[in-house]
């Protein structure tokens, strides 16, 4: 589970020749300008946002358009310098660290500001007031494997410290923060069984979904035996998950991995305090096939496209034939 990640690097290029610099960026990096909000939302960890402005501007308020370059800031700056673009000055924005909390955002912001001696404000204000050596902690309830736009950030803390020291403290203190916000977590056990013993592929599918949906922390995994009938012993892969999610919701999504159409790929059971969650508790469905179809459709709505593609590739091998890749949503 990812509860913390970096945002993109943001650079402001000050120049008396904004049109020439913009044209140079297009040629060097093969990109086109896009609306700022879209650039921010589509950016990922360690990528670079470039904003070209007049040389006299000092504010670090992004203009309406910018460039999203899917490379690190030092590589981008090297490309700009080596191509001798007419840049007078470069302003570097504060480093952004995204922090995910399940609930109680206001309390999380208060604790962060007290622990790190920071100031609570909106993300836009934090980026405007922050300097290059400052750190902005952006708090969201959305999972960090998804694109994050400004609208998903519910508050920020501006910390007047270098990001390395802030990140080191957060990597240690953030789990304690989560425990303060949610002292009671759910510990669930997931058991996976496949009659054809294709455990490597099915375990890979299970882990991909748990990771992409940010369902929790895996605190234990290994092999065990199950007894579906007297004197019948079968091997099962067992995983323990610490999560803030509703166990019934976890069970519903994992039901989408058991079948592809009417082809059964594996059995996945979910236990809470030693009691198995029965499929009839997942909703009003006439059959397991109907439930699995609904679960699969909902599961694919929440997975990113790369994960869906990998999932389809593994399932093609399990089914012994080529399947169509999912359509981009």
Residue pairs with C-beta under 8 A, 6 or more apart in sequence:
1 211
1 214
1 215
1 216
1 217
1 243
2 100
2 143
2 144
2 145
2 214
3 99
3 100
3 101
3 144
3 174
3 175
3 178
4 97
4 98
4 99
4 100
4 144
4 170
4 171
4 174
5 45
5 97
5 98
5 144
6 45
6 46
6 95
6 96
6 97
6 98
6 167
7 43
7 45
7 95
7 96
7 97
7 98
7 138
7 148
8 40
8 43
8 44
8 45
8 46
8 47
8 48
8 49
8 68
8 96
9 46
9 47
9 48
9 49
9 72
9 73
9 92
9 93
9 95
10 48
10 49
10 51
10 60
10 62
10 92
10 93
10 96
10 127
11 48
11 49
11 50
11 51
11 73
11 76
11 77
11 90
11 91
11 92
11 93
12 51
12 53
12 57
12 60
12 90
12 91
12 92
12 93
13 21
13 50
13 51
13 52
13 53
13 80
13 85
13 87
13 90
14 53
14 54
14 55
14 56
14 57
14 87
14 88
14 89
14 90
14 91
15 21
15 52
15 53
15 54
15 55
15 85
15 86
15 87
15 88
16 54
16 55
16 86
16 88
17 86
18 52
18 53
18 54
20 85
20 86
21 52
21 85
21 86
21 87
22 33
22 52
22 67
24 80
24 83
24 85
25 31
25 50
25 52
25 67
25 69
25 80
25 85
26 32
28 79
28 80
28 83
29 67
29 69
29 71
29 76
29 79
31 67
31 68
31 69
32 67
33 65
33 66
33 67
34 42
34 65
34 66
34 67
34 68
35 64
35 65
36 51
36 62
36 63
36 64
36 65
36 66
37 149
37 150
39 49
39 65
39 66
39 67
39 68
40 49
40 149
40 150
41 147
41 148
41 149
41 150
42 68
42 147
43 49
43 68
43 147
44 70
44 147
46 72
46 73
47 68
47 69
47 70
47 71
47 72
48 68
48 69
48 70
48 71
48 72
48 73
48 76
49 62
49 66
49 67
49 68
49 69
50 66
50 67
50 69
50 76
51 62
51 63
51 66
51 67
52 63
52 66
52 67
53 63
55 88
55 89
58 91
59 128
60 91
60 93
60 127
60 128
60 130
61 128
69 76
73 92
77 90
80 87
91 132
92 132
93 127
93 130
93 132
94 126
94 127
94 130
94 131
94 132
94 133
94 134
94 135
94 136
94 158
94 163
95 134
95 135
95 136
95 163
96 127
96 135
96 136
96 138
97 135
97 136
97 137
97 138
97 163
97 166
97 167
97 170
98 138
98 139
98 140
98 144
98 148
98 153
99 108
99 112
99 137
99 138
99 139
99 140
99 170
99 174
100 139
100 140
100 141
100 142
100 143
100 144
100 214
101 108
101 139
101 140
101 141
101 177
101 178
101 181
102 141
102 178
102 181
102 182
102 244
103 141
103 181
103 182
104 181
104 182
105 139
105 141
105 154
105 155
106 155
107 180
107 181
108 139
108 177
108 181
109 120
109 139
109 155
109 156
109 157
110 120
111 177
111 180
112 118
112 137
112 139
112 157
112 177
113 119
113 120
113 157
115 169
115 173
116 137
116 157
116 159
116 161
116 166
116 169
117 159
117 160
118 137
118 157
118 158
118 159
118 160
119 157
119 158
120 155
120 156
120 157
121 129
121 155
121 156
121 157
121 158
122 155
122 156
123 136
123 138
123 150
123 153
123 155
123 156
124 150
125 156
125 158
126 136
126 138
126 156
126 157
126 158
127 136
129 158
130 136
130 158
133 161
133 162
134 158
134 159
134 160
134 161
135 158
135 159
135 161
135 162
135 163
135 166
135 167
136 156
136 157
136 158
136 159
137 156
137 157
137 159
137 166
137 170
138 148
138 153
138 156
139 153
139 154
139 155
139 156
139 157
140 148
140 152
140 153
140 154
141 152
141 154
142 148
142 152
143 213
143 214
144 214
145 211
145 212
145 213
145 214
145 304
146 304
159 166
178 244
179 185
182 244
185 216
185 242
185 243
185 244
186 216
186 242
186 243
186 244
186 245
186 246
186 247
186 272
187 219
187 240
187 241
187 242
187 243
187 272
188 240
188 241
188 243
188 247
188 250
188 270
188 271
188 272
189 238
189 239
189 240
189 241
189 270
189 271
189 272
190 206
190 238
190 239
190 240
190 241
190 250
190 254
190 268
190 269
190 270
190 271
191 224
191 226
191 236
191 237
191 238
191 239
191 268
191 269
191 270
191 271
192 199
192 202
192 203
192 206
192 236
192 237
192 238
192 239
192 266
192 267
192 268
193 226
193 234
193 235
193 236
193 237
193 266
193 267
193 268
193 269
194 202
194 265
194 266
194 267
197 235
198 266
198 318
199 237
201 314
201 317
201 318
202 237
202 257
202 265
202 266
202 318
203 237
204 314
205 257
205 265
205 311
205 314
205 315
206 239
206 254
206 257
206 268
208 307
208 310
208 311
209 215
209 253
209 254
209 257
209 299
209 303
209 307
209 311
210 216
210 218
210 241
212 302
212 303
212 304
212 307
213 253
213 302
213 303
215 241
215 243
215 245
215 250
215 253
216 241
216 242
216 243
216 244
216 245
217 241
217 242
217 243
218 239
218 240
218 241
219 240
219 241
219 242
220 239
220 240
221 237
221 238
221 239
221 240
222 237
222 238
223 235
223 236
223 237
223 238
224 235
224 236
224 237
224 238
225 233
225 234
225 235
225 236
226 233
226 234
226 235
226 236
227 233
227 234
228 234
241 250
243 250
247 270
247 272
247 277
248 277
248 281
248 282
250 270
251 270
251 277
251 279
251 281
251 282
252 282
252 283
252 295
252 298
253 295
253 298
253 299
253 302
254 268
254 270
254 295
255 268
255 279
255 282
255 291
255 292
255 295
256 292
256 295
256 296
256 297
256 298
256 299
256 300
257 265
257 266
257 268
257 296
257 299
258 264
258 265
258 266
258 267
258 268
258 292
259 265
259 288
259 289
259 292
259 293
259 296
260 296
260 315
260 318
260 319
260 323
262 289
263 319
265 315
265 318
265 319
269 276
269 277
270 276
270 277
271 277
279 285
279 288
279 291
282 291
282 295
283 291
283 294
285 291
285 294
300 308
300 326
301 329
303 311
305 326
305 328
305 329
308 325
308 326
309 325
309 326
312 323
312 324
312 325
312 326
315 323
316 322
316 323
